[in-house]
Amino acid sequence: MSHPLKLNPKHFLHMCRWIIIILPVASLIGALNAFFLWLLSEATSTREANTWLLYLLPFAGLLIVYLYEKLGKNSAGGNNLIMDEIHEPGAGIPKRMGPLVLITTVITHLFGGSAGREGTAVQIGGATSHFFAGLFKLSPSDTRLLLISGVAAGFGAIFGTPLTGAIFALEVLAIGRIKYDAILPALFAAIIADTVATALGAHHTHFRIDFLETFQILDNIVKIDPYLLLKVLVAGIGFGLAGYLFGELTHSLKDFFKVTLKSPYLTVFVGGILIILLTKLIGNYDYTGLGVYSSREGGVSIVSAFHEGGAEWYSWLFKLGLTALTLSVGFKGGEVTPLFFIGATLGNTLAWVLGAPPELFAALGLIAVFAAATNTPLACTIMGVELFGSEYLLYFAVVCYTAYFFSGHTGIYSSQRIAVPKLFDSKGEIPFEGKIGELRETHSSLFACLIKKIKK
């Protein structure tokens, strides 16, 4: 038996082995995401300079559906397919998933769909890592670790947040439980991918919180302002409900269109027409595309939400509805950047209502709605530090975990497992098992659980 303080050579060799495996995988993922970000930027610029492209959105949707039906195989499963493969290997992840989702996401953005980019980045990471797992002839357990690392690499590179990417890849798999067996490969992968993407010219938006807090109790400065903390808690409930609403609306619209229109071609075409009509009804293009920057002076965007008066009270609701519609009818892209928009603009509004600093509440909303919709409060707390600095870490944690709790047992990933529920029954037993998608109809929210208890 080795001495407990003696370095085990196996640990060192294990780490070196994973660095060797991860290096080419993460480097390629970083390069692909840099290329994807460049294409996305070009598509956005082209659309903003040619607003008439929006009228071709229904036809772009037909092309997307055709590509997936003819070439996709099971690629349409997207992020959920990757989660299922991590939990229960066997179905496999087609190599074509990466390039297919990249192309169709760019098409969605070019013609004015309201979508994000993280879903594409994660699928690029998952498809690439699965390909290398076969190339290296890895065991099922090592393949699982490499898939998690691919998710971390894709997420870390697309947002420039490697630590968040590593934790997100572990936390998103199951609500309430994190297994750290893949933490080192995931962290290595996220750091390498982000470094490569940045070196190749990938640019990430930087935010700044100018609000400086000082609060005194008994003539001594304390770290937390209790009045501001109360406002943060109230806002956290609102952010959680917004995340819940986004997840439920997206899933409900998918179900509705499957029952009514049935044909995926008809669904995406009608959906494209509805997006055009809603955009024209709104009267501007602020809610198409990513929404990080506005294409017009005085427009609403994620960046504008960090300034007083930078969003209308309904901005978050417009973005939520358009994004849920875009993704539910068959257009491709991620949910996270739109969730950033929803959270930042809702935070701006709540700051006005509660009399709080708008830049701080925009930052809190940005991470908290994301935490609520993905059930990843720890990753989102860390994201707050990576994006905005550590001065408000306690507020980041409070708002993310509050939003997470009040979003209930729902989320944007239907294959996410419920390991530890957010609410236990009166006997302290676990009332939920399985995937979110399987439980959504009967236990979709915290409030459904509370109502059931009241009726009993």
N, C-alpha and C positions, 0 to 999 in steps of 0.2 A: 504494500500500500504506500503510495507516494505521500510525501509530507504536504499538508494543506497549503503551505506557503511556497512550495516549489513550483516553478513554471512547468506546465505540462506541454511538452513539444507538440502533442497532437492539436492543441488549441492554435498554436502558431501556424502549423501546417494547414489546418482547416481554413484559417483566415487567408493565408497566401493562396490557397487553391481557389477560394471564392473571388479573390481579387483578379486572378488570372482569367476566371470564367466571366466575371462581370465586365472587365475592361472592354472587350470588343462589343459586347452586347449593349452596354450603356452608351458607348461612344457612337454606335450606329443610331440608337434611339435619339440621342442628343442631336445628331446631324439631321435626322429625318424631321425632328420637331422644329429645328431652325429653318429648314426648307418649308415646312408647313406654315410657320409664322410669316415667312416672306410671301408665300402664295396668298395667305389670308390678307396681308396688308395690301397686296396688289389688287386683290378682288374687291376689298373695301374701297380703295381709292377709285377704282374703275366704276363701281356702283354709285358712289357719291358724285362723280363727274357726269354720270349718265343715268339720271333717276328713272328714265323710261324703261330701264331693265327690269324694274319691279313688275311691269305688265307681262313679262315673260315667265314669271315665277311658276304659274301652274304647269307650263310646258317643261320647265326645269325639273319640277317634281315628277313628271311622267318619266323623264330620263333617269332620274335617281331610282325610281321603283323598277324600271326595266333593267338597269345595271345590277341591282341586287337580286332580281328574280333570275336573270340569265347567268350571272357570274358569282353571286354571293354565297351560294350554298347555305351554311348556317351562320354566315357573318352578320345577318340582321340581328342576332342576339346581342351584339355589341358588348358593353361592359358586363352585362349579366352573364353572357357566355363565358367571359373570363373568370368571373366569380364562381360560376358552377364548376369550371374546370379546376380551379384551385381547391374547392371543397370536395368534389367527386370527379377525379380524372377519368377520361374515357371518351368523351365526345370529340375532343380535339379542337384546336383553333386554326382555321385555315390561314395559310400564308397571305392569301389575297385580302384578308380583312384590313390590314394596314393601308395599302395603296387605295383600296376601294373606299374606305371611310374618309381618307384624305381628299380624294377627288370629289366625292359627293358633298363633303362639308364645304369645300371651296365653292362648289356650284350653289349650295344653299345661300352662302353669304354674298356671292356675286349678284344674285337676283333678289336679294332683300329679305330672306328669311330671318327671323329673330332666333338666333341660336348661339351657342358658345363654342369652346374649342377643347375643353378638357377631355370630353368623351373621345374625341379623335386622338388626342395625345395618349390617353390610356390604352386605347385599342391598338395604336401603333406599338406601344410598349409591350402589350400582351402578345400580339402576333409575332413580333420580332423575337422576344424571349422564348416563345414556344418553338419557333423555328430553330433557334440555337440549341435548345434542350434536346431536340432530335438529332441535330448535327453532332453534339457532344455525347450523345447516347447516355443521357443522365437518367438516374433512377426516378421513379415516381415522386419520391420525397424531395429529391433535389430539383426536379422539374417544378414542383409546387413553389419552392423557394425562389427559383428563377422567375417564375410568373409574377410573384409578388414584387420582386425586384424590378421587373419590367414596368409594372404599374407605377412604382415609386419613381422610376426614371422618367417616364412619360409625364407624370404630374409635376415633378420637380423642375423639369426642363421647360415646360410650357408656361409656368408662372414665376420661375426664378426663385423657388422656395424649396430647396432640397430637403431640409429637415422636415418640413410639412409633408413633402412627398413621401418620405420614408414612413412617417407615422400614419399618414392617410392610408397607405397601402396595407398596413396591418389592421387599422381600426375599422375600415369600411367593410371588412368581411363579415363581421358579426356584431350586432348591437350588444354593448355591455361587456365585451371580452376582447382582450388583445393578447395574442400569442407572439412573444418576442423572438421566436426561433429564427425569423428571417430578418431581424433588425440590422445586423451588420451588412449582409448582402444588399438589402434595400437601401441602406444609408450610402454605401459605396456607389451603388447604381445611380441614386439621385444626384449625388455630388458630381460624379463623372459626367452624367448626361447634361446637367446644368452648365458645367464648365465648358463642355464641347459646344453646346448651343450658343452660349454667350460668346465664345471665341469665334464662332462663325457669324456673329453679327445679330443674334436674336436680342431684341430689346424688350424690356419689361417696364410697365408703368410704375412710377414712383409716387407715393403719396406722402403728405406731410400733415402732422397734427401740431398746430401752433399753440393750442390751448395749454396753459401751464397752471396746474392746480396747486393751491396752498390752502390748507384748512387747519385751524388751531383749536385745540381743546386745552383749557387751563394754561393758556399762554405758550403751549408747545405745539409745534407743527406735527401733524400726524399724516400718515400715508393715504388714508381714505377719508373722503368727504362723505359723511353718512347720508346727507341729503342727495348728493349726486348718485350715491350707491343705490338709493331707493328708486331714483329715476331710471337707473340702469336696469334694475330688476323689472320695473314696469315695461320698459322698452323690450327687454328680453322675452317677456310673454308675447308682446306684439310680433317680434321677429320669429318666434316659434310658431305662432299661428300662421304667419305668412309662408313659412317653409312647409307647414302642413297643407295649406291651401294650394300651393304650387304642386306638390306631389299628388294630392288627391285630384286636382283638376286635370293634370296631365294624364293620369291613369283613367279617369272617368271619360275624358274625351276620346281616348283610344277605344275604350269599350263601346262608347256611343257610336262611333263611326263604323266599328266592326259589325254592329247589329243593324245599323240603318243603311249605310252605303255599301258595305261588304267588300266590294272590289277595291284593292289597294290603289289601282289607277284612278278610279273615280274619287276615292277619298283624298288623294294628294292633289288632284286637280281642283276639286271643290274647296279644299283647304287653302290652296294657293289663291283662289278667287276671294275667299273670305279675308285673307291677310291683306290683299290689295284694298278691299272695301274698307276694312278697319283702319288701314294706314291713311287712306284718303279722308276718312271721317275724322281722324285725329288732326289732320291738316299739316303734318310734317313727318320727317323721316327719322326722328330721334329714337324710335323704338324698333327700328330694323337693325340687322347686323349685331355686332357685339355690344355696342353702346358704351365703350370705354371713353371715346371722345365724340363730341357732337360735330356734325358736318356744317352747322350754321352757327352764326353768332347768337349767343343767348339761348342756345339749345340745351336740352337736358341730357346729361351723361353721368357716368360714374365720377369723372373728375369734377364736374360742376357741382355734384352733390356735397362736396367737401367745403362749399362756400355757402354763406347765408343767402337764402333765396335761390339756390341753385337747382331746385326741383319744385314741381307743383305737388300738391297734396295727393293727386291721383297718379303721379308718374309711375310709382311702383306697381300699381294695379294694371296700368296699360302694358307695361313690360311683362308682367306675370301672365296676363291673358294671351298676348301675342306669342310669347315663347312656348307656353303650354300648347297652343294651337299648332304652331310650327312643328314641334317635335311629335305631337300626337298623330298628325296626318301622314308622316313618313319622311319629312325632311331630316337631314342629318346634321349633327353637331353636338356640342356638349350643353350642359345645363349650368355649369358653375359660373361663368362670366355673366350670364343673365341674372343668376342669383345674386352676384355681386351688385349689379345694377339695382335689382329689387331692394336689397338690403340697404344700400347706400342712400337711395332716394327715400325709402321709408324712414331711415334714421334721420335724414334731413328734416322730414316732416315732423317726426316725434320730438326732435330737438326744439322745433318751433312751438309745439304744443306744450312741452314740459319745461320750457325755458332752460334748455341745456345747450352746451357748445355744439354747433352743427358739425364741425369737422370730426370731433370725437364720436358723436353719435352716428355719423356716416360710416366711420371706420368700424364701430361696433356692429352696425347693421350689416355691413359687407361680410364680416366673418360669421355673424350669428345666424343669418338666414341660411347660409351655406351649411353651417353646423346642424341646423334643424332639418334641412332637406336631405342631408347625407348621413345623419346620425354619427358625426365624427367631431365631437366637441373638443377633444384633446388636440387633434390635428389643427383645428381652426383656431384654437388658442395660440398655438405655436405660430400659425400663419400670421396672426395679429402682430406678434413680435417681429417676425421676418419682414413684414411689410411696413409696420409703423413704429417699431422700436419697443423697448421693454418698459418704458415709463408707466404704461397703463395695463400691465400684465394682469393685475388683479381684476380690473374691470373686464378685460378680455375673457378671463376665465368665468367670471360670474355670468356675463351675458351669454356666452356660448353654452354653458351647462343649463342655464335657465331655458334658453330657446330649445335646446335638445330635449329637455323634459317635456315641454309643452307642445312639441310637435307630434307627440304620441307615437304609436307603432305604425308609422308610414314613412315613405321616403321615395327618392327618385330611382333607387335600384331595387327592383322587385326580387332579385336573387340574394339580397342581403339577409343573413340569418339573424334570428333573435336568440341570442345566447343567454342574456340576462335581461328580463323585461324591465321597463321603466316603472311599472306598477304591479304589485303583488296582490293576490286576493286576500280576503279577511283572515285566512288561516296561514298566511305567509307562504303559500305555495305558488309555484310558477304557473300562470294560466295560459301561457303562450308557448308554442313550439313551431319550428319550421321557418319558411321564408316569409318575408314581408308580403310578397305577391300572393301567397296562399292564404294569408290571414287578413288581407286588407278589407274584405267585405264584412267580416264579422268583428274584427278588432282593429279598425283602422286608426283609431285615435285614443288619446288619453281620456277624452271626454266621453267616448262611447263606453269605456270601462267604468267611469264614474256614474253614468246614467244607469248602467246595468246593476251596479251596486245599490243605487238608490231604489231601483225597482224591487230588488230582493228584500 
